[in-house]
Amino acid sequence: MRHLIFVFITLLFFSCAESSTNKKIDFAKNAVIAHRGAWKSKEIPENSIASLKEAIRLNCYGSEFDVRMTKDEVLIVTHDKDYNNLLIEETEYKELAQTKLFNGEKLPTLKEYLLAGMQNNTSTSFIVEIKPTSSKERNVIITTKTLELVKEVKADKYIGSYISFSLDILKQIIEESPSAKTQYLDGYKSPEFLKENGIKGLDYHLYKIKTHPEYIKSAKELGITLNSWTANSSSDIDWLIANEFNFITTDKPELVFERINESPIKDGYQLVFSDEFNYKGKPDSSKWNYAYGFIANRENQYYTDSLKNARVENGNLIIEAHKETIDNKDYNNPELLKKSWKKYAAERKTAKYTSARLTTKNLASWQYGRIDVRAKLPKGVGLWPAIWMLGENKEDVGWPESGEIDIMEHVGFNNDTIFGTVHTKAFNHIKKTQQGKSIFIDEPNEEFHVFTLEWTPEKMDFILDNEVYNTFKNQHKTTAEWPFDQKFYLILNVAVGGMLGGKKGIDDSIFPQKMIVDYVRVYQK
């Protein structure tokens, strides 16, 4: 009798699995792949059936999981080479299974995992990572057994992709199952190499992608799908969305859904310029120029191209102001002495402070769009960091006729406030008619904030962390009021003193101080 009951339950289980295979599978139309399932927010085990079901509940495009093979050639789902301090390849499944996952689940076999994931699932694909083994022979066995098992349980149509760090494993999959989708995990191969070897996608660590941004364009041109792991910060996720990756592998699928909904891409924008600062040394000369010397606003700093003042390190651009004496190369320059607004720059023999001013002038400029800069600001009385733009025609018509857009200005004597301001011939600080507003900023020196300008033919919105705090509208009069139907270039700098920054003096005890920039991104429709 017990035997008959067991047979009945087994038949019922497989009958349900069979019926699930007859359902139409329409993978979710999003880029979200839950890394080892959706486990983090619910605090459930990675690679557990519970994490797989949570990914399905969230309607992720895919749920990624890891396949390993035990000593007795049982396929199991787990990430590490060892389980409960036992090497998987040297231990039989029966012994491994004696220790349950921390939620009470048994260590799942691949068969159990696939069958569970096929239940009540019509939208989430399986992203199957086949882990390389200790030998080529075992690599062949684990690959063959995985493909055979997928066919046995009729899970073929649930497979979003097979992924692996092993080229041999992927090549075997292509040979044995030519229609299968494959993605390579080890980020050292170019999209051209993958195309030549029949691999349909790359799935590279985020760092590898950011250090080889050229892969993005070539992959798209070659029809190679783009995936990256493991994107868990808003900054990284936003960058992948902006670059229109096909897939984003994450421990935080809920966050990816949130960032997709808030992305400029959703509103029809495309990324046209960015610097993620994933290199070391001087800022990228194809994107940034330097300004030199005393520039404007009777500021006290002398701008240089020294690494001390401008450098890229640890994934960030650093613009750093120092208290140090430096000779003024423009001292007594007769051309400058003739110009009242530049005269001060030639009257000083030395400077007491150095800093940097980077600009995209003659390299990149834009008419309309969205500019996002994520940065942390320096702290101290006398400092005047800014993220701003000037019109390309400034050399021809001068300032303020050319227009100026101050995306963000901050002064050290008013640390918890930033300003967003427009200057034109009609509206400028000389006339005290500039069009600007301020907003409270929380912990500007300790936390990164996103400073944004959204600029259309009709208006400009100045935005702090997605909150619009100033809107300047086009009155449709003359260029005296709206000189903004032309290209502008971007400027990043930290000034010391000057007409605004030095209103309450300079505290010499604060130096050095730096503005830290995580990224600069420009979007256009």
C-alpha positions in Angstrom: 0.0 0.0 0.0 2.8 2.4 1.0 4.5 1.6 -2.3 1.4 2.4 -4.3 1.0 5.8 -2.5 4.6 6.6 -3.2 4.1 5.7 -6.9 1.0 7.8 -7.1 2.7 10.9 -5.5 5.7 10.5 -7.9 3.4 10.2 -10.9 1.4 13.2 -9.7 4.6 15.3 -9.3 5.8 14.4 -12.8 2.3 15.0 -14.2 2.4 18.5 -12.8 5.9 19.0 -14.2 4.7 17.7 -17.6 1.7 20.1 -17.6 4.1 22.9 -16.8 6.2 22.1 -19.8 3.1 22.5 -22.0 2.5 26.0 -20.9 3.6 28.8 -23.2 6.8 30.5 -21.9 7.0 34.2 -22.5 10.1 35.5 -20.8 9.7 38.7 -18.9 10.5 41.8 -21.0 13.1 43.2 -18.7 16.9 43.0 -18.2 16.9 41.7 -14.7 18.8 38.5 -13.8 18.7 37.5 -10.2 22.2 36.3 -9.2 21.9 32.9 -7.6 18.2 33.7 -7.3 16.5 36.5 -5.5 17.9 35.9 -2.0 19.3 39.1 -0.5 16.3 41.1 0.5 14.5 38.1 1.9 17.6 36.7 3.7 17.2 33.3 2.2 20.0 31.0 1.0 21.7 31.7 -2.4 21.0 29.0 -5.0 18.1 27.7 -3.0 14.8 26.7 -4.5 13.3 29.5 -2.3 15.5 32.1 -4.0 14.6 30.7 -7.4 10.9 31.0 -6.6 11.4 34.5 -5.3 13.0 35.5 -8.6 10.0 34.1 -10.4 7.6 36.0 -8.1 9.5 39.2 -8.9 9.0 38.5 -12.6 12.8 38.7 -13.3 13.8 37.8 -16.9 16.2 35.2 -15.5 17.4 33.5 -12.4 21.0 32.5 -12.4 22.3 29.4 -10.6 25.5 27.3 -10.3 25.9 23.7 -11.3 28.5 21.4 -9.7 29.1 17.7 -9.8 29.7 15.4 -6.8 32.1 12.5 -6.6 29.3 10.1 -7.6 28.4 12.4 -10.6 25.2 13.8 -9.1 24.5 17.3 -10.4 23.8 19.8 -7.6 23.1 23.5 -7.4 25.6 25.3 -5.2 28.3 28.0 -5.8 31.5 27.1 -3.9 33.8 24.2 -4.5 33.1 22.9 -1.0 29.9 22.5 1.0 30.0 22.4 4.8 33.8 22.0 4.6 33.6 19.0 2.3 35.1 19.2 -1.2 32.2 18.5 -3.6 34.2 16.6 -6.2 35.6 14.3 -3.5 32.3 13.7 -1.6 29.2 11.7 -2.6 25.9 13.5 -2.7 24.3 11.4 0.1 26.9 12.7 2.5 26.7 16.3 1.3 22.9 16.3 1.6 23.0 15.4 5.3 23.6 19.2 5.9 20.6 21.3 5.0 20.6 24.9 3.8 19.9 27.4 6.6 16.3 27.7 5.7 15.7 24.0 6.1 15.9 23.0 2.4 17.8 20.0 1.3 20.9 20.7 -0.8 19.1 20.7 -4.2 20.0 18.4 -7.1 19.8 20.0 -10.5 16.9 17.9 -11.3 14.9 19.0 -8.3 15.9 22.6 -9.0 14.7 22.5 -12.6 11.4 20.8 -11.8 10.7 23.2 -8.9 11.5 26.2 -11.1 9.1 25.0 -13.9 6.2 25.0 -11.6 3.9 28.0 -12.0 6.5 29.7 -14.1 5.7 31.3 -17.4 8.1 34.2 -17.4 11.5 33.6 -15.7 14.3 31.9 -17.6 17.1 29.7 -16.2 20.6 31.1 -16.5 22.6 28.0 -16.0 26.2 28.4 -14.9 28.2 25.2 -15.4 31.2 25.4 -13.1 34.6 24.2 -14.4 35.8 21.1 -12.7 39.3 19.7 -11.8 39.8 18.0 -15.1 38.9 18.2 -18.8 37.3 14.8 -18.5 35.0 15.9 -15.7 34.2 19.1 -17.7 32.9 16.9 -20.5 30.9 14.8 -18.1 29.2 17.7 -16.2 28.3 19.4 -19.5 26.9 16.3 -21.1 24.9 15.3 -18.0 23.5 18.9 -17.7 22.3 19.0 -21.3 20.8 15.5 -21.0 19.0 16.3 -17.8 17.5 19.5 -19.3 16.1 17.4 -22.1 14.9 14.7 -19.8 12.8 17.0 -17.7 11.8 19.0 -20.8 13.3 22.2 -19.4 14.8 23.3 -22.8 12.4 26.2 -23.3 13.1 27.6 -19.9 16.8 28.0 -20.6 17.7 31.6 -21.1 21.4 30.9 -21.5 24.2 28.6 -20.5 27.2 30.5 -19.0 30.6 29.4 -17.9 34.2 30.6 -17.2 35.3 27.6 -19.4 35.6 28.1 -23.1 35.7 24.3 -23.6 32.4 23.9 -21.8 30.7 26.5 -23.9 32.2 25.0 -27.1 30.8 21.6 -26.1 27.4 23.1 -25.5 27.5 24.7 -29.0 28.5 21.4 -30.6 25.9 19.3 -28.8 23.1 21.8 -28.7 23.7 24.3 -31.6 20.5 26.3 -30.8 21.5 26.9 -27.2 22.3 30.5 -26.1 25.7 30.8 -24.5 27.6 33.6 -22.6 31.2 33.7 -21.6 32.1 34.8 -18.1 35.8 35.4 -18.1 36.3 39.0 -19.3 39.5 38.6 -21.2 38.1 37.8 -24.6 36.9 40.4 -27.0 33.4 40.4 -28.7 35.2 39.6 -32.0 36.7 36.4 -30.4 33.3 35.3 -29.1 31.7 35.9 -32.4 34.4 33.8 -34.2 33.9 31.0 -31.7 30.1 30.9 -32.0 29.5 32.2 -28.5 26.3 34.4 -28.5 27.0 36.7 -25.5 29.4 38.1 -23.0 28.7 38.1 -19.3 31.6 40.0 -17.8 32.4 41.4 -14.4 31.4 45.1 -14.2 35.1 46.1 -13.7 36.1 44.4 -16.9 33.4 46.1 -18.9 34.3 49.5 -17.4 38.0 49.1 -18.2 37.0 48.0 -21.8 34.1 50.2 -22.7 34.9 49.6 -26.4 33.5 46.1 -25.9 30.0 47.7 -25.6 30.0 49.2 -29.1 31.7 46.2 -30.8 29.3 43.7 -29.1 26.3 45.6 -30.3 27.7 45.8 -33.9 28.4 42.0 -33.9 25.1 41.0 -32.3 26.7 39.7 -29.1 24.4 40.1 -26.1 25.7 42.2 -23.2 25.4 41.1 -19.6 27.4 42.1 -16.6 27.8 41.0 -13.0 27.3 41.7 -10.2 25.7 45.2 -10.3 24.4 46.1 -6.8 24.8 49.9 -6.6 22.5 52.5 -8.1 25.5 54.1 -9.8 26.6 50.9 -11.6 23.1 49.8 -12.4 22.3 53.2 -13.9 25.4 53.0 -16.1 24.5 49.6 -17.4 20.9 50.8 -18.2 22.3 53.9 -19.9 24.5 51.7 -22.1 21.5 49.6 -22.9 22.8 46.2 -21.7 20.6 43.3 -22.6 20.9 41.9 -19.1 22.0 43.0 -15.7 23.0 40.3 -13.2 22.4 41.5 -9.6 22.0 40.5 -6.0 19.4 43.2 -5.8 16.7 42.7 -8.5 14.3 45.0 -6.7 16.8 47.8 -7.0 17.3 47.2 -10.7 13.6 47.4 -11.3 13.5 50.7 -9.4 16.5 52.1 -11.4 14.9 51.1 -14.7 11.8 53.0 -13.8 13.8 56.1 -12.9 16.3 55.9 -15.7 16.5 58.7 -18.3 16.5 56.0 -20.9 12.8 55.4 -20.1 12.1 58.9 -21.2 13.7 58.5 -24.6 17.3 59.7 -23.7 20.4 58.0 -24.9 23.9 58.2 -23.3 26.1 60.3 -25.6 29.1 61.0 -23.2 30.3 59.5 -20.0 33.4 59.2 -17.9 33.2 56.6 -15.1 36.8 57.2 -14.1 37.8 53.5 -14.1 41.4 54.1 -14.8 44.4 55.7 -13.0 46.5 58.8 -13.5 45.6 61.9 -15.4 42.0 62.5 -16.6 41.3 61.1 -20.0 42.7 63.6 -22.5 40.1 62.6 -25.1 37.5 64.0 -22.8 39.1 66.7 -20.6 41.2 69.7 -21.1 42.9 71.8 -18.4 42.6 75.5 -17.7 45.7 77.2 -16.4 46.6 80.1 -14.1 44.3 82.7 -12.7 41.1 82.6 -14.7 38.2 84.7 -13.4 36.1 86.0 -10.5 39.2 87.3 -8.7 39.8 83.8 -7.4 42.9 83.1 -5.3 43.8 79.7 -6.7 46.2 79.0 -9.6 45.0 76.3 -11.9 47.5 73.6 -12.9 47.6 70.2 -14.6 49.5 68.6 -11.7 48.5 65.2 -10.5 48.4 66.7 -7.1 45.5 68.9 -8.3 43.7 66.6 -10.7 43.9 62.8 -10.9 41.9 59.6 -11.2 42.2 57.0 -8.5 40.0 54.3 -7.0 37.3 54.8 -9.6 36.9 58.6 -9.0 38.1 61.9 -10.3 39.9 63.9 -7.7 40.0 67.7 -8.0 42.1 68.9 -5.0 43.0 72.3 -3.8 46.3 72.9 -1.9 47.8 75.7 0.1 51.2 76.2 -1.6 53.1 79.0 -3.2 53.5 78.8 -7.0 54.9 81.4 -9.5 52.4 83.1 -11.8 53.5 82.5 -15.4 51.3 85.4 -16.5 52.8 87.9 -14.1 53.1 91.3 -15.9 51.6 89.8 -19.1 51.0 93.0 -21.2 48.0 91.5 -23.0 46.3 90.7 -19.8 47.1 94.0 -18.2 45.2 95.7 -21.0 41.9 93.9 -20.1 40.2 95.2 -17.0 38.5 91.9 -16.3 41.7 89.9 -16.6 44.1 92.5 -15.2 44.2 90.9 -11.7 45.6 87.7 -13.3 48.8 89.5 -14.4 49.2 91.6 -11.2 50.0 88.7 -8.9 53.6 87.5 -8.9 52.7 84.3 -7.0 49.7 82.4 -5.9 49.1 81.0 -2.4 46.8 78.1 -3.5 46.6 75.6 -6.4 43.7 73.6 -7.8 42.4 72.3 -11.1 39.7 73.2 -13.6 38.7 70.6 -16.1 36.7 71.3 -19.2 35.3 69.5 -22.2 35.9 72.6 -24.4 37.0 71.7 -28.0 36.4 68.0 -27.1 32.6 67.7 -26.4 29.7 70.0 -26.2 25.9 69.6 -26.3 22.7 71.5 -27.2 20.0 70.3 -24.9 20.0 67.1 -22.9 20.5 65.8 -19.4 23.7 66.1 -17.5 24.3 63.9 -14.4 27.3 64.4 -12.2 27.7 62.3 -9.0 30.1 63.9 -6.6 31.1 64.5 -3.0 32.1 68.1 -2.2 35.1 69.6 -0.3 34.6 71.3 3.0 35.9 74.6 4.4 35.4 78.3 4.4 36.9 79.8 1.3 36.1 76.9 -1.1 33.9 77.3 -4.1 33.4 74.0 -6.1 31.3 74.1 -9.2 29.8 72.0 -12.0 28.9 74.3 -14.8 28.7 75.1 -18.5 29.6 77.9 -20.9 28.5 78.5 -24.5 30.7 77.5 -27.3 30.5 81.0 -28.7 32.0 82.7 -25.7 35.3 83.5 -27.5 33.2 85.3 -30.2 30.5 87.2 -28.2 32.0 87.2 -24.7 30.3 86.7 -21.3 27.5 87.0 -20.4 26.2 87.1 -23.9 27.3 83.5 -24.4 25.3 82.3 -21.5 26.3 80.3 -18.4 24.6 77.4 -16.7 25.7 76.7 -13.1 24.5 73.1 -12.6 25.9 73.2 -9.0 27.7 75.8 -7.0 28.7 75.4 -3.4 30.5 77.8 -1.0 32.2 76.6 2.1 30.8 79.3 4.4 27.3 77.9 3.6 28.0 74.2 3.7 24.5 72.8 3.7 23.3 74.6 0.6 23.9 74.4 -3.2 22.8 76.8 -5.9 21.6 76.3 -9.5 21.8 79.4 -11.6 21.5 80.8 -15.1 23.5 83.9 -16.4 22.7 85.7 -19.6 23.0 89.2 -21.0 19.7 90.1 -19.4 20.2 88.0 -16.2 23.6 88.0 -14.6 25.4 88.6 -11.3 26.9 91.9 -12.5 23.3 93.3 -12.8 22.3 91.2 -9.8 19.5 89.7 -12.0 20.9 86.2 -12.2 18.2 83.5 -12.2 19.0 81.1 -9.4 17.7 79.2 -6.5 19.2 77.2 -3.7 18.4 73.9 -1.9 19.4 72.3 1.3 21.9 69.4 0.8 22.5 66.8 3.5 26.1 65.8 4.3 27.6 67.2 1.1 31.2 66.4 2.2 30.5 62.8 3.5 28.0 61.5 1.0 27.8 61.4 -2.8 24.9 63.3 -4.4 23.7 63.5 -8.0 23.7 67.0 -9.5 21.5 67.2 -12.6 20.6 69.6 -15.4 17.7 68.7 -17.6 17.7 71.1 -20.6 15.1 71.4 -23.4 14.3 74.1 -25.9 11.6 75.2 -23.4 13.2 75.2 -20.0 16.0 74.1 -17.7 15.4 72.1 -14.6 18.1 72.1 -11.9 17.9 68.8 -9.9 19.5 67.5 -6.7 19.1 63.7 -6.2 16.0 63.6 -8.5 14.4 66.7 -6.8 13.8 69.7 -9.1 14.5 72.9 -7.1 14.9 75.5 -9.8 13.2 75.8 -13.2 14.3 78.5 -15.8 11.8 78.9 -18.6 12.4 80.1 -22.2 10.4 83.4 -22.5 10.8 83.2 -26.3 12.1 86.8 -26.5 15.8 87.3 -27.6 19.2 85.7 -27.0 19.6 88.2 -24.2 17.2 86.2 -22.1 17.7 82.7 -23.7 21.1 82.2 -25.4 20.7 78.4 -24.9 19.8 77.2 -28.4 23.4 76.4 -29.0 26.1 74.0 -27.8 27.7 74.3 -24.3 30.7 72.6 -22.8 31.1 71.3 -19.3 33.5 72.6 -16.6 34.4 71.0 -13.2 36.5 73.0 -10.8 37.3 73.8 -7.2 38.0 77.5 -6.7 39.5 79.1 -3.6 38.3 82.5 -2.5 37.0 84.9 -5.2 34.0 87.2 -5.4 31.6 84.6 -4.0 33.7 81.9 -2.4 35.9 84.3 -0.5 33.1 86.5 0.9 33.9 85.3 4.4 37.7 84.8 3.9 39.7 81.7 3.5 40.4 79.3 6.4 44.0 78.1 5.7 43.7 75.3 8.2 41.4 73.2 5.9 43.8 72.3 3.2 44.1 70.1 1.2 40.5 69.7 0.2 39.0 67.8 -2.7 35.9 67.3 -4.8 35.4 63.6 -5.6 33.5 62.8 -8.8 32.1 59.3 -9.2 30.9 59.8 -12.8 29.9 62.3 -15.4 27.0 61.3 -17.8 25.4 63.2 -20.6 22.2 62.1 -22.3 20.4 63.4 -25.3 17.1 62.5 -27.0 
